[in-house]
């Protein structure tokens, strides 16, 4: 091989039941005196948030103004809270939205350009440098893996779409991943976030490009999710299933530094325009996109068939969605025919589709939306 590749792998991960008890120690190790705790309005009212606060050495300022799909305003408001409270670091507590928002707030502390300048589609990661304050991530869902990922996804004013900011410097200083923090998630959220983790591994494995390490991680992440997601939904207190799903989420976010695919480009506008949960929209789209990709992935399909115990991967994905309670059609979530063209514009602007294993232009993307509608 004549090409030279640059690989970047994640951060320190403190993983396992009881890991949250190390939070104060991790803060001391990094000299964090006054962190801003970033979360969302729903989580701040729940016992799991009180448990995270209890693990910290004292009370710290809390910013809970993060939307389910974080927007640029959340970042500006969080930055104002950081400066007003004279913070020196951040702790992100919650799902992917809270962690993504915290990563963008962290970026804005030391990087003063408009956020749109850091858009990955424009190679904005080249503008991101290492001088960022410490950030500890404490995930309470097993889905995005944002706690170990080098991207943050924010709906920006300038683009009016979910915009990916991408740099190894955005990876949190450490992930404190405690599966016990996820056991009280409702079944609907467990299913949606779990399918997000599954889709990250699935699309990363199929993404074009050379990255055998990511491929291997994605395959094992798929195996863990396939064997555990249904059990996590139906038996929420099962710590083995919860542990496997949290590890699958971490592995998916590690693997998708290789790339994602058309599912994510189609899914992002379903959140910003259709207000769908991101993981749920991934799940609904994945069978149809897999059918579209099938001619381009014969060797990958053999591996997927072995993991899933099937000779028809798209149908097996539809059956999995049914077992975990995810409705199959976009119409089931309020998406209408009239939304397709505005969503298509944003989907075509989204860079994830560029690493899809089968090229997909406007006509193909429109057809997938209509098929799943």
N, C-alpha and C positions, 0 to 999 in steps of 0.2 A: 504494500500500500504506500502510495506516495504523498497522501494528504496528512497534514498534522492537525490533531484535534485538541481542544481545550475542554477539560471536564471540571465541573464544580459540584462538590457534594456537601450535604447539610452540616448542621450545627451540632452542638452538644444536645443530647436527648436524655432526660431523666424519665425513665419509663417504668410503669407498673403500678399496681394497686398500692396506694399510700404515697405515691411520688409527690403529691401536693405538699406533704409535710416538709419537703426540702426547700420550699419557696424562700423562706427567710435566709437560709444558708446561701442559696444562689444569689440573692440580693447582696449579701455581705461580700461574697466572692468578687462581685463586679463593682463594689463601691457605690451601690445605689442607695442614696440617702433619702431622696424624696421623689419616688416615682409617681407618675400620673397613671391611675388605674383606668383603663379604657374598656368599656363594656357596652351593652345595649339596654334599652329601657325595660325589656322583659326580664332579662337575666338578673338585673340588680334587685329585683323583688323576690328572687327564689332562694331557697336554702343553700343551693350549691354555691351561690355567690358569697353568702355569709361564711361558708366553709373555706373558701379561698381567702377571704379577708382574715379569718381566724389564723391562717397559716402565715400571715405577714407579721413582721415585728411590731407594727403599730398601725394606727389608722392613717390613710393617705388620701389625697384628693381623688375624687372619682368623676370621670367624664362618661356619662351614659347616653349621650346623644348620637348614637350610631343607628342608622336605619338598617332594615333587613338586607337591602342592597345598598351599600354605602355610597354616598354622593360626595361631591367635592365640598359642599357646605359642611358636612360632618368633619372633614379634615381641617378646614379653616376654624371651625368652632373648637375642635380639639386642640389645635395649636394655640388658640387664644387661652384656653384653660391651662395648658402646659405653662405658658409664659406668666399668666396671672398668678398661678400658684408657685412659681419659681421652682419648677421641677427640674430634675437632672437625668431622668430616665423614665421608662414606661413598663407597665405590666398590662398585657392584653389578656382579658378573661372572657371566654365565650366561644362562639362558633367562628366560622370563617369571616363573617362580616366585621366583628369586633377586632379580630386579629389583622385583617386587611386594613381597616381604618387606622389601627395603631401603627402599622408599618408605614402608612402614608403620612401620618402625623410626625412620626420619627424622622422621615425623610425631610419634611418641611421645616423641622427645627433648624437644620443646618444648610438646606438647599433652597434658595430663594427664588428660583425661576418659577414661572407658572407650571403647574403640574403637567399640563399637556406637553410640555417640552420633554418630559421623560417617557412619553408614549413608546412602547416597545416597537410598534410598527415603524416608527421614525428612528430606530436605534437610539432612543433616548437613554437607554441604560449606560451609554458611554459617558453621560454627564453625571452619573451618580458615583460619588466617592465614598471612602471608608469612614469619614468623620461623622458618624452617627451616634447618638446616645444609646446606652444599653437598653435592650428590650427583652423581657422575658414573656413567653407566650404560654398560657395555661388553657388549653382547649377543653371545652365542655361538650363538644360533639365530635363524632368520628366521621368526618366527611372531607373537608377541603384539604386538610394537611397543611394549611397556611402557616402553621407553627414551625414547619421546617422548609417551607417553600421560599424561592427567591423572587416571587412575584407578588404584587398586590393588584387587585382589580377594583377600580373606582369608576363610577359614572361621572365623567367630567363635563363641566359646562361647555367647554369648547367643542367637544365631540358628540355630546348627547348620546353616548353609548358606553357600555362597560369597557373601560380602557385598561389595558394591561401595562403596568410599570414593572420592569424586569431587570434585576441585577443581583449578583451574589451578595452584595452588601445589604440587601433588604432582608436577608435571612435573619430571624431573631437570634439574639445572643445565645439563647437556650430555649428548648421546649420542655416544659414540665407536663408530661402526658400521663395522666392518672385515669385509667378506665373507670374507676369507681365514680368519677364525676359525671359519667354519662348515663348511669343506670336509671335516672328519673326522667330521661327524655321520653316524650310521648311517642307512641308507635309510628305516627305519621312522620315525625321529625327523624326518628331512627331510620325509617325506610328511605326518606329523601336524602339525608346526609350519607347514609350507607351506599346508596346508588351513586352518589357523587364520588365517593372513594373508589367504587368499582369502576366507574367510567374513566376516572383518571388513569388507573392502571391499564384498562382496556385500550384507551386511545394512545397512551404512551407506548405500549407494546407495538401497536400498529403504525405509529408515526414514522415517516420517512427519515432516513439519516442513520448514521453509524454510532451506536452507543450500546454495546453488549452489556455493560453494567446495568444500565437502566432497563434493558430488556429483561434481564434476569430478575431484577427487583420487581418489575411489573408483573411478571408471571407468578411469582410467589405472592405478591399482593392480591392478585386475582384469585389464587387458590384460597387464601385466607378469607376473602370476602365471600366467595361463592359458598364456602362451607359454613359460614357464620351469620350472614346477614338475616336470613329468615329466623334463626334462633334468637338473634338480638331483638327482633321485632316482636316475636311471640312470647319470649321469656326474658323480659327486660332486666331482671336481676341476675341473669347468667353472666358471671364475670369472665368466663372463658370466651364466650361469644363477644362480649364487649371489648375484651383485650385484643382479640383477633381483628375486630373492626377498627380499633384505634391504630393498631399496627399497620393494617391495610391502608388507612388514610395517610399515615406517614410515608409508607412506601410509594403510594400513588403520587404524592407531591414531590418525592425524590425523583421518581421515574419521569415525570412529565417535564423535567428540564430538557428532555430530548425533544419534546413537542407534544401537541395534542392533535385535534382533527376537526372535522366538520361538525361533529356533535356540539362542540363548544362554541363554534362560530354561530351556529343556529340557535343555541341555547341562550347566549348572552342577551339578545334582543327580547327573548321571551320573558326575561326578568325585568328589563328596563321599560319595555312597552306593554307586555302582557302581565306583569306583576307575578309571574310564577316563581316558585321556589327553584333555585338553580339546580339542585340535585335532582328534584322531581322532573324538571324539563329535560335534563340529561337522560334520565331513565326512559322517558317517553320516546325520545328521539333515537336512542341507541339501537333498537332493533332495525329500524328503517335504514339508518346510515350503514349498519353492518351489512345489510342486503346489498346496498349500493356498492360497498367496498369489496364484496366477496370476490369478484374476478381478479382483484389486485393482490389478494392475500392468501394464496393457496397453502403455503407452508405455515403461516401463522394460524390458519384455521385448524390445522391438525392439532396444534398445541391447545387451542381454545376448546376444541371438541373433547380432548382428553381431560382437561380440567373440569369441564362442565358435564361430562358423561353423556354426550349427545352427538348426533350427526347433523343437526340443524341448529346452528348457533342462534340465528335470529329468533326462531320460535322458542328456544330455551330462554332467551332474554325476556320475551313477552310473558312466558309462564312465570318467570321469577318476579316480574313486576306484579303480576296478578297475585302471587302468593304473599307478597309483602304489602299489598293494598294500594298499589299505584295504578290509577285509571289509565287506559291505553291511548286516549285521544286528547289532542290539544283542546278540542271543544269542551271536554269535561272540566277544563280549568278556565273557561270563559274566553278562550281565543277564538276570534272570528275570521272569516275570509278577508274582511277589510283590513285586518292587521298585517296580512302576509306581505304586501308590497313595502310598507314602511319598515317592517322587520328585515326584509330581504336586503334593503339598502345597508342597514347596520351590519347584517351578517357578512356581506361582501367586504365591508371595511375591516372586519375582524381578522387578525393575522393567524388565528389557530388553524383555519382551513388550509393554510399553505403547507402544512406538514401532514395533511390527510394522505393516506396511501394511494388514493385514486383522485386525480384532479377533479375539482368540482367548481364549475362556473355558475353563473346566475341561473341558467335554466335548470341545472341539476339541483341547486339549493332550493329553488322555488318548488320543484317537483316533490322534494322531501317534505317541505312544509305542508304541501297539499295532501300528500299521502298520509301524514300523521294527524292532520286536522280532524 
